[in-house]
Amino acid sequence: MKRPGNRLSSARPLLGTALALVTLIASALPAAASSPPPSASAAGSPRPVVTVAQGGLRGQSRDGAQEFLGVPYAAPPVGDARLRAPQSAPRWNGVREAAQQAPACLQFSPFGLADPRAVSEDCLYLDVYRPRTARPGARLPVVLWMHGGAYSQGTGTQFGGRTMADLTQSVVVSINYRLGQLGYLALPELGRDNARRSGSFGLMDQIAALQWTRQNIAAFGGNPGNVTISGQSAGSGSVCSLLAAPSAAGLFHRAVLQSGPCTLLRTPDSASAEGQARSFAAQAGCSVPGEVAACLRAASGAALVEAARTLPTPGPVSGDGLLPLPPAQAIASGTWNKVPVLIGSTRSEARFFVALTQPHLTAEQYTAQVLADYGAAGPEVLARYPVAAHGSPYLALSAVMTDSTFACHTAWTAQLFASQVPTYVYEFDDPQSPTLAGAQVPGLDESNAHSAELAYLHDFTMGERPLTPAQAALGTRMKRYWAAFARFGAPVVSGQTAWPPAGAAAGTVLALNPSVTRTTSSFGEDHQCAFWRTQPPRPL
């Protein structure tokens, strides 16, 4: 779940504040609650063991799949290794236990995970899920998942892959990567320590995880020549960056972007990001020339988190050797790692944000806010989004924010892709979908909001309630679509609604609904994208 900060081309401060609250709620849930202690596999059979480059791993069987948890893909980035490029994971002797999830990376927010024991700077681990029958050499498709959280919060351990692996005969990898200013800090003195002259260590971690996957996934039955990168919100922003990063070329073969279109989640240039990084370092007490890097490496984690409270990280930076161009610019120019793309959003993304910040908005407040935010275009926005047509000021503002940001930018990003590679576009549309636990405001309709689709694709414990049978059935269909895309580069599933490519205009969208899944060509019209394209980016 991604906080825009100063990175959204047309979002308002309200959206940034609300997205921050989303990530706080998400990260306040236990990261490792779903991991049982090591035990024998079902029916007393031996626990599964695989051998990777670093040594043996003993996983466990659970819910019809096998899982290998807390697997190190890089050396701990602690001590003098803090704020440096990731290094190879060390080897170990014998067989390492892999039945417990690792800690989340340090959480850069006013609130971290509920259990502080589940948070550590020693956090570069991943979880692997495979079908119970998988064996080395099976060459199953691989899906590597990157969580959201504004590049400052969250953990891969909240997204289990057992059901996806068992249902679709695929291998699922979910990773942690460094967050906050430990993951993204654009100081030249830090960049001088690595070949890419970059401070985007979180992006480097993601590339390191992909390199580990290419080297080792065959031991789990996965195909290193068929890896799909996938992410939601900031995780989708990470996918955008990997698509544009020359050093990631050849490490993946498909890409899934959920609620994080590349034209919306823009990267700052290195010069402006350096100014923000200098302010952060000064806030952390590290401003003496020649001593900044050493000072930041010696500072306590708590001091760095405190310094970031009013200076959130902007995430990956463009204009260095790691990310030469902003992702949207690289894609538009054709200079990117071209692979088939699956991209989409939820139908009412902004309902969650408005519910968290302005749940009791009045008609007068709605009018005043739109006029203030959109200036000369304000009257037309009000005419296009009247309260009477939406039922309440809350729903009207949610529609304005959804259409002007996530929805139309998904369409525009899809157009960039569709003119170059096979592209498949979806809209998640379940009018009864649960929201995140603890976030439901009584009396408000928060269905189809940002993050609504996550419970349908993952073994996800952050929903306010379990899915109904009809919703679970939709989740099964979605998993099969996603896995077919990973396997074939096209979401072709026998017995399910045909999902055609979007075409050069990206006009064909698959609407995912529990009652009926259908294709539609009215997405742009539904979200008034022709109007929003006429509105210039707004400085924040």
N, C-alpha and C positions, 0 to 999 in steps of 0.2 A: 504494500500500500504506500503510495508515493505522495510526499508533500511537495507541492510545486515550489514554494519559496519564490525566488525571483526567476524561475525557469519556465514558467508557463507563459505562452505568448499572449493570452487574452484573459487569464483567470484573475479573479479579484482577491484581495487579502482575505476575505471570508473563506475562500476555498483553501488557501494555505493553512489558516488556523484550524479549519475542520479536519483537513488531512492529517495534521499533527495529532489531533485528538484520536483519529482513527488508529494511528500507529501506537498510541499510548495504550488504548484498549487492547489491541492485538498483542502487544508485548507484555501485558500484565498477566497473561495466562501462563501456567507452568509449561516449560519447554519439553521436559522429559517425562511428563506424566504418563505417556502411553507406552513407555518402555518397561517391560517386566524384568525381574532379575533373571540371570542366565538359568536356563532349564533345559532338560532333555526335550527333543522334538516330540511332535505328536506321536502317541502310541508307543513312546519309549524308544523310538528310533534314534540313532546317533545324530548329534547336531552337525550341520553342514560345515565343511572346512574348505576354504579356497586358499590358493597361494598367489600372492601378488609380489611385485618387485621388492617390497620391503620385508616380506615374511609371510607367515601363515595367519589366517583369520578364521576364527570359529564363530559362526553366526547362530541363528536359531530359526526354527519353523514356527510360523504364527499365521493364523487366519488363512490358510491355504497357500501361503507364499513363504519364501525364505528371506530373512533380512540380516544384513551385516551393518551394524550401527557403530558410530563413533570411529570411523576409519580415517586416519590422518592422511591428507593428500599433500601436505607441506609441513615444513618444520615450524614449531611454535614461534610466532612473531613477537617474542618477548625480549626484555633486556636490550642489548645492543641491536637485536634484530627488529625492534620496534621501528616503524616508519621506514622500512626497507622492503625491497622486492621479495616475494616469497622464495624460499629455498626448498630443495627436495626434502621430502619426509625422510627421517633417518630409518635405517633398517633395525629390525629387532630379531632376537633369537627365539626359536620355537614358534608357538602358535599364540597369537594375541586374541584375547576375548573381544568379541564384537557384538555383544548383546545389550549394551547400554549406550544411549545417545550421549554425545559430548555436550559440553556447555555451549550456550549461545555466545556470540562475540559481545564485547562490552557494548552496552546500550546507551546511545547518546540522546537522552531524553530526560525530562524531569522525573519520570518513573521508568524503571527497568522491569525485568521479569520479576514475578512475584517472589520467587525463591532465589535469593542472591547467590546461592551455591551453584546455580545453573548458569552463571555468567562468568566469563574469563577472557583475558586477552589470548590465552592458549585455546584457540577456537577453530583452527583451520581443519575441520573434519567434514566428512560427508557420510550419508547413509545410502546403502544400496539395497534395493528390493528386487527379487527375481522370482519367476514362477517356481513352484516346488519341484518341477521336473527338469529345470534348466541344468545344463552341464557345459563344461568348457567346450568350445567349438560349435555351440548351437547357433551362433550368429543371429541372436535376437535383436530387434531394434532397441535403441537406447534413448531414453528421454532424461535430460539433465535439467533439473528445476532450480530456479533462482528466486528466492522469496522477495517480497516487497518490504516497505517500511521506511521510505524517504531516505534511503541510503544511510539511515541512522539507527534503525531498530529492526527487530524481528530475528527469525532463525529458521533454518531449513528443517529443524526437528518438528515443527508444527505441521508439516505436510507429509504424511505417510504415503507410501506408494504400494502397499501390499495388494489392495484391491485392483488397482490398475495393472500391476504385474501379473496377477493370477488370471484376471479376466481377459487380458489382451495378449498374453504371452510376450511381454516386453520387459526390459530391465529399466528400472527407475532409479535415478540418482538425485538426491536432494542435498544441497551444499550450504555451508556457512561461508561467509566472506566478511572481511573486516569492514566496520561501519564507522560512521561519524568521521572525525578528523584523523582517526587512526587508519581509516581506509581511503580518505580523500583529502589531501592537503597539498596545495600547489605552491610549495616553496622551492625555488631553484636549488637551494643547498641540499634538499632531500633528493631532488631529481638527479643531481650529479652523481649519486651513488648507484644509479642503474643505467642500463644501456639505452632505455627509452626516454631518459631525461624527464620522467614523469613522477608525480605524486599521487596518481590514481591507483593506490595499492589494492583497493577492493576489486577493481577491474583486473589487475594483475593476478589476484587470487582466483578469480573466475577463470582466467586463461590457464592458470596452474591446475585447477580442478579438471579442466578439459584435457590438458596434457596427461594428467594422471589417468583419466578415463581412457584415453587413446591407448596408453601403455598397458592398462590392467583389466579393462572391462571384459576382455575375452575370457578371463579366468572365471567370470560369473556367468558365462554363456552369452554375453553381449557382443554385438558387432561393432568394432571400433571404426568401421567404414560407414556406419549408419547411426549417427548421433544427432538428436534433435535438441536444440537449446530452447528453453521455455521459461517464461516468467510473467509475473503480474505486477502492474504498477511500476515501482522502482525496479522490480525484477524484469519487467518488460523494457524499461529504460536501459537496463544492463544488456538485454538482447540487442537493442539498437546500437549500443556501443560496440558490442562484439561483431556485429555486422559491418561496422566501419573500421575496426581495428585490423591493420595489416598483419599483425603478429598472431591473430586468431585464425587466419586463413587455413583451411584444410582440417580444422579441428572439429567442425560440425557440418551437417549436411541438410538440415531443415531448421526453421525457426518459427516459434509460436509467441505471439505478442498479445497479452491480455490486459486491457485497460491501461495501456501505456504507449500511445502512438508516438512515433519518433518526431513528428512535427510539433508535438506539444511539449515533450520532455526534452527541452533543449539544453545543450551543454554550454557553460560559460567558456570564454576564451581564457588562455593561460594568464594574460595580463590582468584582467579583472579578477580572476580567481586568486591571483597572488595577493592582491590587495586585501581580499577577505581573509586569506590565510595569515597575513601579517597581523591583522586585527585580532584574529584568534590567538596567535602566539603571544601577542602582547597581553591579552586577557588572561592567558595562562601563566604570565610572569616571565616570558621568554622573549626578550626584545633586544638583548645585547648583541650587536653585530659580531659574527663569527662564532657565537655560542648558542644560536637558536636551536640548531638540530640536537646538540648534546643536551640542552636544557629540556627540550620536549621529550627526549628519550628517558630522561631522569625523573620527570614529573610523575606524580601518582596518576593512576587512571581516574580517580575521583576528581582530581584537579582539572583534567582535560574535559571530563563530562561537564563540570561546572562552567568552564570557560565557553562551552558550546551552547549553553542554555539560550543565549540571545544571539548566537552566531551559528546557525545550523549549517552543516556542510552543503555545498552546492552539488555534490556528487562528482562524477567523472568530468574531467576538463578536456577540451579540445585545443589543438594547436601545439601539441608536443609529439614526441616520437611514438607514443602509444596510440594516440587518437589524433591523427593529423588534421582531420576535418570534423565538424559537427556531423553527427549521424545523418540527419535529414539532408544536409548538403551533399554528403558523400553518396547517399542513395540517389538523390536527384541527378547527380552528375554521372552515375553509373560506376563510380570507383568504390565498390564495396564487395563484400564476400557474398556473391550471389547464390542464393539457395531458395527453394520453394518456401512460401510464407503462409501461415495461418494467423489471422489477426481479427480482433473484435473487441467489443465492449458490452457493458450491461445497459439495458434500455433507459434506466433512470439513475445514472451514476451519482449525481449530485444530491439525491435525496438524503443520503447518509450525512453528507457534509452540512447541509442546511439544518437537518434535525439536530445535529450536535451543537450548532451555534445559534440558530434562530428558530427554534421549534414553534414559537408562538408569535411569529411575524404577523403584523397587522397589514391591512390593505394600504393604509397610509404609509407605513414604513417601507413596504414593497415598492410603492411608487417613488418615494423619495430616494431609495437606494438605487433603483434602475436609472433614474434621471442623473444622479450623482456619478454613477459608474460609467454610463455610456454617453454622457454629454449630449451632443447634437443628435445622436442616434437614439437617445432615450425614448422619445415619444413613439418612434416606430417600434422599438422593442416592446413597449407597453401595449401597442396596438396588436402586435403579433402574439403576445403572451398575456392576454387579459386574465385577471383573476377568475372571472366568471366562467371562462372556458376550461379552467384547470381545477376549480373546486375550492381552492384556498390559496392565500398568498404563499404559504410554504411550498405547495406543489407548483405554483407558477414560477417562483424563483428557482426551484430545483430544475424545472424544464429549461429555463434560460441558461443556467450554469452547465447543465448536461450538454445541451446542444452546442453551445459556444466553445466548449472545451473538448471533452472526451469523444462525443459522438462524431462531430464533424471532422475533428482531427484524425479520428480513426479512418473515416472515409478518404480524407486527403492523403494520409500516409499509405493507405491501401492503393490509391491511384499511382503513387510513385512506384510501389512494388509491382503492380499488375502490368505496367508497361514493359517490364523487364523479366519477370519470373512468374511461374504459376502462383497465383495468390487466391486464397480462400478466406472469405469474410463472414463473420457471424455476429449476431446480436443475441445476447442472453435475455430472455423475456419470460420470467415466471412471476406472475402477479401475486404469488403467495410465498415467495422465497424468504427464508429466515435471514435475519441480520446477525451481526456478531454478538456474542454473549455480553450482556450488560449494556448494550447500546440502544436498545429499543426504547423509544419515547412513547409513553402511553397515548393512544389515540392518533398517532401518525402512521401513515403508510410509508414504510421504508423498504418495500420490496424492490427488487431489481437495482439495488444501490451498489456502489463501488464495493467489490469483494464478494458480491452475492454468489458468483459462480464457483467460488473456491470449494465449497462443501460438496459440489456435484462432481468434482474431478479428483479430489484427494481424500485420504483418510484424515479428516479434518475435525478437530475437537473444539473449534472456536465458535461454532454456531450457537445461536440462542436455543435451538431445539433440534431434534433429529429430523431428517427429511421424511416426508410422508411416502407411502409406497409409490405414488405417481411421480413424486419428485425423485425418488431413488431410481425409478425406471428411466427418467430423463438423464440422470447422472450416468447410468449404464450406457445409454446411447452416446452421450458426450464422450465418455472414456473411449468408446469404440471408434468414434470419429477421430479423436486426437491420436490414438494409437495407429489407426490406419494411415493417417498423414505421416506419422513417424516412420512407418514401415515402407510405404510406397511413394511418399511425396504428394499424395492426393488422398483426401478423406473419403475413400470409397468403401462402403460397408454394405454387404449384401443384406437385403431386407429392411434397410433404413432409407429415409428420404435421400434422393440423390442431391449431392452438394456440388454444383458446378463451379468452375473457377470464375472469378469476378469479372474477367475481361478487362480490356485496357481502361475502360471508364470506371472499373470497380463498382459497377452498379448492381450486381447480384449479391444478395446477402442471405445467409441461412438464419432464420429466426428460430431459436431454440426455446420451445415451450412445452410444458408437460402434456398438454392436451393435443397439440399438433405441431410438428416441426415442418416448416415450409420455407420455400425460397420467396424472396420479395425483391422488388426493384424500386421500392418507395422509401428506402432508408434516408436518402438525402432530402426528400420532400418531407418526411416525417419529422426530421430534425432541423428543417429550414436552413440547410447548409449553403444554398445559393445566397441567402441573405448574409449569413455569418462570414462568408468569404469576402464580402465587401467591407467588412469591418477591419480596420488596421490593428496590428498588434498594439497592446496597451502597455506603456511603461509601468513598472511596479516599484 
